Amino acid sequence: MKLRIRIAILAVIAAPTPAFAQSQTHQDRIDEVSRFVVTAPICGSLGMTVDPALPNKVEGAFKLETSKWSAPPAAIERLKLASIQRQSNVLKVDLETASANAKTDAQLRQVGSILRGYGRTCLDATRDPIFSQVIIAPSGFDLGRAVTDMADSMLEAGGLASWQTPAIQSRGDMMMVAGACRKRIGKARSDALIAEFGKSESPRTREYFLKAFDDALNDPELDFDIAQCNHLITRYRAAIAKAGAL
């Protein structure tokens, strides 16, 4: 029994203990800085100017700030790294989940809502004593417009961007079939589908159509048989007729 007690005592003595009991204010500031660091790439995607030297500049400025805290630098570093990892994981889950589930109008709005939240974090960063030197919003910055543009860039490949109307989506689907089924339906029929449904006066729309064709043409997983190809062509012709003109 005494041996067990001694082993237990030694285990307690040897166990790592917190280097200091940081205040909630300190933890909140560490989390805020971590959130700004992790969100910086999104700020750039939203059209803000992000200093390429942000990591080094923030590191130096934050060390100066925390030097006034009654806490060992090693402990602050440990908490900072843990916070950055946590914020990175949160961001990854938020964006991947939202974009993967973006199928209905409500889910599409959720993507915009998440990006808008991170956009507000970017705006907070532009007012922060440290980050205002490395993240700068352009004059007249419109968060709503910036969020829409970024969401569109994430959802465009799936035909779910805000500018991709049902008429554009259905024609993009047909261009996918023209590419994926070319080896089944033959060159002439595939080219005819491209000529009929792959034209647009809008460069952005035209690029989307061509990309849908190119991606499907080179995707070995889209291996439809002739019956499936004919079914898809009939299906998307009906969808195009229902959607109307571009």
C-alpha positions in Angstrom: 0.0 0.0 0.0 2.8 2.4 0.9 4.5 1.6 -2.4 1.4 2.5 -4.3 1.0 5.8 -2.4 4.6 6.7 -3.1 4.2 5.9 -6.8 1.0 8.0 -6.9 2.8 10.9 -5.2 5.8 10.7 -7.6 3.3 10.7 -10.6 1.7 13.9 -9.3 5.1 15.5 -8.8 6.3 14.5 -12.3 3.1 15.5 -14.1 3.3 18.7 -16.1 1.7 21.7 -14.5 0.5 24.9 -16.1 3.4 27.4 -16.2 1.0 30.1 -15.0 -2.6 30.7 -14.4 -3.2 33.2 -17.2 -6.2 35.5 -16.9 -9.3 35.1 -19.1 -8.3 38.5 -20.6 -5.0 37.1 -21.7 -6.6 34.0 -23.1 -9.1 36.1 -25.0 -6.3 38.2 -26.5 -4.4 35.1 -27.5 -7.5 33.7 -29.2 -8.2 37.0 -30.9 -4.7 37.2 -32.4 -4.8 33.5 -33.5 -8.2 34.2 -35.1 -6.8 37.1 -37.1 -3.8 35.1 -38.2 -5.8 32.2 -39.4 -8.4 34.4 -41.1 -5.8 36.5 -42.9 -5.9 34.4 -46.1 -9.7 34.9 -46.3 -9.2 38.6 -45.8 -7.0 38.5 -48.9 -9.6 36.5 -50.9 -12.2 39.2 -49.9 -10.1 41.8 -51.6 -8.1 43.2 -48.6 -4.4 43.8 -48.8 -2.5 41.4 -46.6 1.2 42.0 -46.0 3.2 39.0 -47.1 5.4 39.6 -44.0 2.4 39.3 -41.7 3.6 36.2 -39.8 7.0 37.8 -38.8 5.6 41.3 -38.1 2.7 39.9 -36.0 5.1 37.6 -34.1 7.4 40.5 -33.2 4.6 42.9 -32.2 2.7 40.3 -30.2 5.9 39.3 -28.3 6.3 43.0 -27.4 2.7 43.1 -26.2 2.9 40.0 -24.1 6.3 41.0 -22.6 4.2 43.2 -20.3 2.2 40.2 -19.0 3.3 38.5 -15.8 3.6 35.2 -17.6 6.6 33.1 -18.9 7.2 33.5 -22.6 7.3 29.7 -23.1 3.8 29.4 -21.6 2.4 32.1 -23.8 4.0 30.4 -26.8 2.4 27.1 -25.9 -1.0 28.7 -25.5 -0.6 30.6 -28.8 0.2 27.5 -30.8 -2.7 25.6 -29.3 -5.0 28.5 -30.1 -3.8 28.8 -33.7 -4.4 25.1 -34.2 -7.8 25.3 -32.7 -8.8 28.3 -34.9 -7.4 26.6 -38.0 -9.5 23.5 -37.3 -12.6 25.6 -36.7 -12.1 27.4 -40.0 -11.5 24.2 -41.9 -14.7 22.6 -40.6 -16.8 25.7 -41.2 -15.8 26.1 -44.8 -15.6 22.5 -45.8 -19.0 21.6 -44.2 -20.8 24.7 -45.7 -19.4 24.2 -49.2 -20.0 20.4 -49.2 -23.6 20.9 -48.1 -24.4 23.8 -50.5 -27.2 22.4 -52.5 -30.4 24.3 -51.5 -30.9 28.0 -51.4 -30.8 27.9 -47.6 -27.5 26.1 -47.6 -26.1 28.5 -50.2 -27.1 31.4 -47.9 -25.3 29.6 -45.1 -22.0 29.7 -47.0 -22.5 33.4 -47.4 -23.3 33.8 -43.7 -20.1 32.0 -42.7 -18.0 34.0 -45.0 -19.7 37.2 -43.8 -18.7 36.3 -40.2 -15.1 35.8 -41.2 -15.3 39.0 -43.2 -16.4 40.9 -40.0 -13.3 39.3 -38.3 -11.2 40.8 -41.1 -12.7 44.2 -40.5 -12.0 43.8 -36.8 -8.4 43.0 -37.7 -8.1 46.3 -39.7 -8.8 48.1 -36.5 -6.5 46.1 -34.2 -3.3 47.9 -33.0 -1.1 45.1 -34.5 -3.1 43.9 -37.5 -4.1 47.3 -38.8 -0.5 47.5 -40.0 -0.7 44.2 -42.0 -4.3 43.9 -43.1 -5.9 46.8 -44.9 -9.3 47.1 -46.4 -9.6 49.1 -49.7 -11.4 52.4 -49.7 -15.1 51.9 -50.0 -14.8 48.2 -49.1 -18.2 46.5 -49.5 -18.3 43.3 -47.3 -21.6 42.1 -48.9 -20.2 42.3 -52.4 -16.9 40.8 -51.4 -18.6 37.8 -49.7 -20.8 37.1 -52.7 -17.7 37.1 -55.0 -15.8 34.8 -52.7 -18.8 32.4 -52.3 -19.2 32.4 -56.0 -15.6 31.3 -56.5 -16.1 28.4 -54.1 -19.4 27.3 -55.6 -18.9 28.0 -59.3 -17.6 24.6 -60.3 -20.7 23.0 -59.0 -23.0 25.4 -60.8 -24.2 27.0 -57.6 -22.7 30.5 -57.8 -25.1 33.4 -57.4 -24.8 34.3 -61.1 -25.5 30.7 -62.3 -29.2 30.8 -63.2 -31.1 27.6 -64.0 -30.6 28.4 -67.7 -26.8 28.5 -67.1 -26.8 25.5 -64.8 -28.7 23.2 -67.2 -26.5 24.2 -70.1 -23.5 23.5 -68.0 -24.9 20.1 -67.2 -25.3 19.4 -70.9 -21.8 20.5 -71.6 -20.7 18.0 -68.9 -22.6 15.3 -70.8 -21.0 16.3 -74.1 -17.6 15.8 -72.6 -18.3 12.7 -70.5 -20.2 10.9 -73.2 -18.1 11.9 -76.2 -16.6 8.4 -76.4 -20.1 6.9 -76.4 -22.1 9.2 -78.6 -19.2 10.1 -81.0 -17.5 13.3 -82.2 -20.3 14.6 -84.4 -23.0 14.4 -81.8 -20.8 15.7 -79.0 -19.7 18.7 -81.2 -23.4 19.4 -82.0 -24.2 19.6 -78.3 -21.3 22.0 -77.8 -22.4 24.2 -80.7 -26.0 24.2 -79.5 -25.5 24.7 -75.8 -22.0 25.9 -75.2 -22.3 29.4 -76.5 -22.7 32.7 -74.6 -21.9 36.3 -75.0 -20.8 36.4 -71.4 -17.1 35.5 -71.0 -17.7 34.1 -67.5 -20.6 31.9 -68.6 -18.7 30.7 -71.7 -15.7 29.8 -69.6 -17.9 27.9 -67.2 -19.4 25.9 -70.1 -16.0 25.0 -71.6 -14.7 24.1 -68.2 -17.6 21.8 -67.6 -16.9 20.1 -70.9 -13.1 19.8 -70.3 -13.4 18.5 -66.7 -15.9 15.8 -67.8 -13.9 14.8 -70.8 -10.9 14.1 -68.6 -12.7 12.5 -65.7 -12.4 8.7 -65.9 -15.0 8.3 -63.2 -17.7 9.7 -65.5 -18.0 6.4 -67.4 -21.6 6.4 -68.7 -22.9 3.8 -71.1 -24.8 4.8 -74.2 -28.2 4.3 -72.5 -27.2 6.5 -69.6 -25.8 9.2 -72.0 -29.1 9.2 -74.0 -31.1 9.5 -70.8 -28.9 12.4 -69.6 -29.2 14.3 -72.9 -33.0 13.9 -72.9 -33.1 15.0 -69.2 -31.0 18.1 -69.7 -32.8 19.1 -72.9 -36.0 19.2 -70.9 -34.3 21.2 -68.1 -32.9 23.7 -70.7 -36.4 24.1 -72.3 -37.9 24.7 -68.9 -35.2 27.2 -67.8 -35.6 29.3 -71.0 -33.0 31.5 -72.7 -29.8 32.7 -71.2 
